[in-house]
Every structure is written in structure tokens, then in C-alpha cells.
């Protein structure tokens, strides 16, 4: 709702190329409780929550924020070409001063999804691409990218909405939020439909469900990966965090579900689901290997190598396939198996998938910043990863350990102004899974970074008092110093930044790329580095 201009490196909000034409009177009759000004004869071409993204002809949806009411920015919206304001009763008088027509609704955010579905004709009964939604603490992004990759391999025109990127029939755009706001999401879906997208992989966060960002959507197949300690700055406890995930598995949100039994919460999701459920398990990493083995589909790990993980996927009826996911770790094989089963539940042909994977020899998806190997064939292996929870650290460090003949160095920091209750466990997981721990900064936001580092080190020291632990700030220095600690056959896991191209320092997005910084440090130390697979907009 802010009137501030977005940072220059923020990606654009996307709209359909042929904007819809909707009557403000129809919107008022469907969703409003009252109006101010003349609503008849006004045509809308879109909806937006942010004046910075508003385009002429759209309606500005003004919601109450923590400190201010969005209606206070109605004058700016009018200057930018807004044709109406949609707000609650508290914002109506403020918005009416602009002279724009005002539609009053009881809960602007709560009704935004339904309004957006009506605006862009992207509701459950409309002609849309297949929608796949994945939720869970870890693995959402990986499943979404793997799903899109396999769909593309079999010849499907795809779309993607993940923490890392948005994809539209081959076009790649960096993401703003894990799951966009409802108005943005429905506009994006309308654009995908225009461009002939047949299937869309969507990452669905708990916050997206709690904050109505996926309202108005109907997922053809939803999936659950796992649940572990995270986001307790948004939720009171793990029980509330878990409950926030469950609405995705009800008939008003999704038609079918695929549930992983690789965390203790999987069985509880199955028990709570109000839609048909198929289960999948990976006995090697599941807390209950027998329950995982009894799932409808089972993932077994065949071989782990630095270039990828070979696994088999087997159904109760005896169908089986063997392929390679191009990243390390049993958890990544589990993510790939989940993606394949989601495709089968959506109706894609088993033989078509098997034949394609056999032809290509592996899944050809690219997972930006997910245990991404940025180093060359010789020298230390350097992986950059987005994982930022204790559970993610444990799984990824274990995967790195199994493919590393030498020592493992763990490099990470923690988010400022976010769930501080997990910091001791992050330190513990980092030090227990590595030979050398290097603590640095991540997104300090408005916290003092030194205090964040001290808490991480305290957690590590509590777990391993005799461990080798280094502290370097800023991270540009930390990666250079970490490279000095390793040699040929060793590995560094830099966890946290992943694909991100900025650091949040006191509310400012500072250009920053861990992947590029790691490559520079390797090159400066005399080690070969391959050409990057990603655009390199970062400059220091």
C-alpha cells in the first residue's frame, strides 16, 4: 500500500497484455457494501494494492497497514491514473477526498482474491492452465522448479511462481515474494493464459494462505513436503504454523493432494485433508522409515554424486522408474519424486514421463540457489543454498558430507527481524554437520548484525565447545576467508542467500550475489570456475 517508489532492482508486476474491461458498478454490486461518488459508467482494467505499481485505468485497493491506512495514498493513486478506490469504511472518507469513486467492502484484503478472480476471469470455473501448488517448510521451491522442468521435458508449455523466479512460457523474471499478492497472482495467471501456458507450478507459503494471497484459485494438485521449525515470528507456535498450511488441502482450494511422509507432520496432513490424497515416502530420511515404505509411492536412493543423485520411484502396483536429479541429497530426490507423482495425479501419462527421462538420462531442471555448485572441476567444491532453517542445514550438510572426500566448511548468517527462536538451533545444526564453521551476516534488516552473529556462535558453542569457529563480517569478506580454509577435495556450503541478488540492510536492498561473490573468491584464489548459468546483474 506504500506510496514509496520500489527499489530499482525490484522486478515488475506483470499484467495481461490485453487488459480486461470490467464495470465498477458490477464490482460494487458483487462485493461492495456501499459506495461514495459516481460508480456508474466507470470501466476497470485491473486491481492493485500498491500505488508504485498502479497503471492508468486500474482500481487502487487500500487496506489498513500496521502504521497507516492505505487510503492515505489515494491521492497519489489518482495522480497515477487510478479510476476508483476500493477500501473499508475507515478508509472511505479519506479516499473520497480525491474525487474518485469509492467502493466500500468489509475486508479489502479478505475479498481481494475473489475480486481478482472476477476481474481477470481466473476463478475455479474459468478456462485456465493446470495449477500445481506446493507447501511445506523446506523444498517448496525445489519441487516447483523440478515439476516445471519435467513438464517442459515432456513438451508442456509451462509457467512457474516460486521464491526465486516467475516463468511465463520461457520468459524468466526474478520474484518479489514467495507467493505474490492475490491481485498480482491473478493478473500473472491471466498473462500466462494469454501466452499459451498449459501448466503452472506454484510455491504456496503459509503466509500466502494466512494473508489471502491464493484466494480465488483452485489448484488441480496440491502437495505437502515437510514441516520444521521456522516462521515463528509470524505464528505463535508450531501448532499454529502447521494449522496455517492445512487450508490448502480442502475442497475449496484444491482438487487432489500428494503428501510426503518424510516428516512427522505428513500423516497429520493426510488425516486432516478433505480431498483425495496420494502419499509418498523416502525411507532413508523419513523419521518413520516403515511408514514411508508403506506409502503409495516410495523413493529409494541409489547413488549420490557431486553432479546429482540417482534414485528410483516405485508404486505399490509395481511401476518403477530410475533417474537422476541434478543436485545432491536424498531430500532432493524426494522432491523430484513428489513432482513426478503430482504430474501423474494431474493425469499425465506414466509412459510419457518414463520415456522422456530415459531419453534425457536425467531430470533437466535448473534449481537456482538450491545446493547450487558454483565451483569448477578441480579445487574445493562450493555450494550456494537458500536453506535457512535448522532442518535444511542438517539435510544439506549431510548431503555435502557424503559427496566430499575432505573437510566440510559451513558458512552462514541469519535473518534480522525474523524468527530469532531458531538461531541457537541454526548454530547447532551448522557446527554439528561441519568440520569448520564460519559465521557471517545475511539480511540484518534493522537488527544489529553483531548481535545476530553472537547468538549463532553461542548456539554452536553450546553444541560443540571445542569446534573451530570463525566470525567474519561482511559476507564479502567471509567467503574470501572461507576459501583460504579449504583446498582440493574440501567443500564449502554457503547457506541462506541462495539465488537472491540483494541484502536487506536497514530497509535498503543492497545489490549482492553470493553465487558471484563465491566465484570471484575462487578465481582470485587461483581455482577454475565455470561460466555461470544465471544472469549476473550484481555489481559492488
Secondary structure as the mmCIF struct_conf table of DSSP 4:
data_model
#
loop_
_struct_conf.conf_type_id
_struct_conf.id
_struct_conf.beg_label_comp_id
_struct_conf.beg_label_asym_id
_struct_conf.beg_label_seq_id
_struct_conf.end_label_comp_id
_struct_conf.end_label_asym_id
_struct_conf.end_label_seq_id
BEND BEND1 UNK A 4 UNK A 4
HELX_LH_PP_P HELX_LH_PP_P1 UNK A 5 UNK A 7
TURN_TY1_P TURN_TY1_P1 UNK A 8 UNK A 9
BEND BEND2 UNK A 10 UNK A 10
HELX_LH_PP_P HELX_LH_PP_P2 UNK A 11 UNK A 14
BEND BEND3 UNK A 17 UNK A 18
STRN STRN1 UNK A 22 UNK A 23
HELX_RH_AL_P HELX_RH_AL_P1 UNK A 24 UNK A 31
BEND BEND4 UNK A 33 UNK A 33
STRN STRN2 UNK A 34 UNK A 36
BEND BEND5 UNK A 37 UNK A 37
TURN_TY1_P TURN_TY1_P2 UNK A 40 UNK A 41
STRN STRN3 UNK A 43 UNK A 44
STRN STRN4 UNK A 47 UNK A 48
BEND BEND6 UNK A 49 UNK A 49
HELX_RH_3T_P HELX_RH_3T_P1 UNK A 51 UNK A 53
TURN_TY1_P TURN_TY1_P3 UNK A 56 UNK A 57
HELX_LH_PP_P HELX_LH_PP_P3 UNK A 58 UNK A 58
STRN STRN5 UNK A 59 UNK A 62
STRN STRN6 UNK A 64 UNK A 64
BEND BEND7 UNK A 66 UNK A 68
STRN STRN7 UNK A 69 UNK A 69
HELX_RH_3T_P HELX_RH_3T_P2 UNK A 70 UNK A 73
HELX_RH_AL_P HELX_RH_AL_P2 UNK A 74 UNK A 79
TURN_TY1_P TURN_TY1_P4 UNK A 80 UNK A 81
STRN STRN8 UNK A 84 UNK A 87
HELX_RH_AL_P HELX_RH_AL_P3 UNK A 89 UNK A 96
TURN_TY1_P TURN_TY1_P5 UNK A 97 UNK A 99
STRN STRN9 UNK A 101 UNK A 104
BEND BEND8 UNK A 106 UNK A 106
HELX_RH_AL_P HELX_RH_AL_P4 UNK A 108 UNK A 120
TURN_TY1_P TURN_TY1_P6 UNK A 121 UNK A 121
BEND BEND9 UNK A 123 UNK A 123
TURN_TY1_P TURN_TY1_P7 UNK A 124 UNK A 125
BEND BEND10 UNK A 126 UNK A 126
STRN STRN10 UNK A 130 UNK A 135
BEND BEND11 UNK A 136 UNK A 139
HELX_RH_AL_P HELX_RH_AL_P5 UNK A 140 UNK A 153
TURN_TY1_P TURN_TY1_P8 UNK A 154 UNK A 155
STRN STRN11 UNK A 158 UNK A 161
BEND BEND12 UNK A 163 UNK A 164
STRN STRN12 UNK A 165 UNK A 168
TURN_TY1_P TURN_TY1_P9 UNK A 169 UNK A 170
STRN STRN13 UNK A 171 UNK A 174
BEND BEND13 UNK A 176 UNK A 179
HELX_RH_AL_P HELX_RH_AL_P6 UNK A 182 UNK A 194
TURN_TY1_P TURN_TY1_P10 UNK A 195 UNK A 196
STRN STRN14 UNK A 199 UNK A 203
HELX_RH_AL_P HELX_RH_AL_P7 UNK A 206 UNK A 210
TURN_TY1_P TURN_TY1_P11 UNK A 211 UNK A 216
STRN STRN15 UNK A 219 UNK A 224
BEND BEND14 UNK A 229 UNK A 229
TURN_TY1_P TURN_TY1_P12 UNK A 232 UNK A 234
BEND BEND15 UNK A 235 UNK A 237
HELX_RH_AL_P HELX_RH_AL_P8 UNK A 238 UNK A 246
HELX_RH_3T_P HELX_RH_3T_P3 UNK A 247 UNK A 249
BEND BEND16 UNK A 250 UNK A 250
TURN_TY1_P TURN_TY1_P13 UNK A 251 UNK A 253
STRN STRN16 UNK A 254 UNK A 260
BEND BEND17 UNK A 262 UNK A 263
TURN_TY1_P TURN_TY1_P14 UNK A 264 UNK A 264
HELX_RH_AL_P HELX_RH_AL_P9 UNK A 265 UNK A 272
BEND BEND18 UNK A 274 UNK A 275
STRN STRN17 UNK A 276 UNK A 281
TURN_TY1_P TURN_TY1_P15 UNK A 283 UNK A 285
BEND BEND19 UNK A 287 UNK A 288
HELX_RH_AL_P HELX_RH_AL_P10 UNK A 289 UNK A 293
TURN_TY1_P TURN_TY1_P16 UNK A 294 UNK A 294
BEND BEND20 UNK A 295 UNK A 296
STRN STRN18 UNK A 297 UNK A 305
TURN_TY1_P TURN_TY1_P17 UNK A 306 UNK A 307
STRN STRN19 UNK A 308 UNK A 315
TURN_TY1_P TURN_TY1_P18 UNK A 316 UNK A 317
BEND BEND21 UNK A 318 UNK A 318
STRN STRN20 UNK A 320 UNK A 325
BEND BEND22 UNK A 326 UNK A 327
BEND BEND23 UNK A 329 UNK A 329
HELX_RH_AL_P HELX_RH_AL_P11 UNK A 330 UNK A 345
TURN_TY1_P TURN_TY1_P19 UNK A 346 UNK A 347
HELX_RH_AL_P HELX_RH_AL_P12 UNK A 350 UNK A 360
BEND BEND24 UNK A 361 UNK A 362
TURN_TY1_P TURN_TY1_P20 UNK A 368 UNK A 369
BEND BEND25 UNK A 370 UNK A 371
STRN STRN21 UNK A 372 UNK A 373
BEND BEND26 UNK A 375 UNK A 375
BEND BEND27 UNK A 377 UNK A 379
STRN STRN22 UNK A 381 UNK A 385
BEND BEND28 UNK A 389 UNK A 389
HELX_RH_AL_P HELX_RH_AL_P13 UNK A 390 UNK A 402
TURN_TY1_P TURN_TY1_P21 UNK A 403 UNK A 403
BEND BEND29 UNK A 405 UNK A 406
STRN STRN23 UNK A 408 UNK A 412
TURN_TY1_P TURN_TY1_P22 UNK A 416 UNK A 417
BEND BEND30 UNK A 418 UNK A 418
HELX_RH_3T_P HELX_RH_3T_P4 UNK A 420 UNK A 422
HELX_RH_AL_P HELX_RH_AL_P14 UNK A 423 UNK A 432
TURN_TY1_P TURN_TY1_P23 UNK A 433 UNK A 433
BEND BEND31 UNK A 435 UNK A 435
STRN STRN24 UNK A 436 UNK A 439
BEND BEND32 UNK A 442 UNK A 442
STRN STRN25 UNK A 445 UNK A 445
TURN_TY1_P TURN_TY1_P24 UNK A 446 UNK A 446
BEND BEND33 UNK A 447 UNK A 447
HELX_RH_AL_P HELX_RH_AL_P15 UNK A 449 UNK A 463
TURN_TY1_P TURN_TY1_P25 UNK A 465 UNK A 466
STRN STRN26 UNK A 468 UNK A 471
BEND BEND34 UNK A 473 UNK A 474
HELX_RH_AL_P HELX_RH_AL_P16 UNK A 475 UNK A 484
TURN_TY1_P TURN_TY1_P26 UNK A 485 UNK A 485
TURN_TY1_P TURN_TY1_P27 UNK A 488 UNK A 489
STRN STRN27 UNK A 491 UNK A 495
BEND BEND35 UNK A 496 UNK A 496
TURN_TY1_P TURN_TY1_P28 UNK A 498 UNK A 499
STRN STRN28 UNK A 502 UNK A 505
TURN_TY1_P TURN_TY1_P29 UNK A 506 UNK A 507
STRN STRN29 UNK A 508 UNK A 511
HELX_RH_AL_P HELX_RH_AL_P17 UNK A 514 UNK A 524
TURN_TY1_P TURN_TY1_P30 UNK A 525 UNK A 526
HELX_LH_PP_P HELX_LH_PP_P4 UNK A 530 UNK A 532
BEND BEND36 UNK A 533 UNK A 534
#
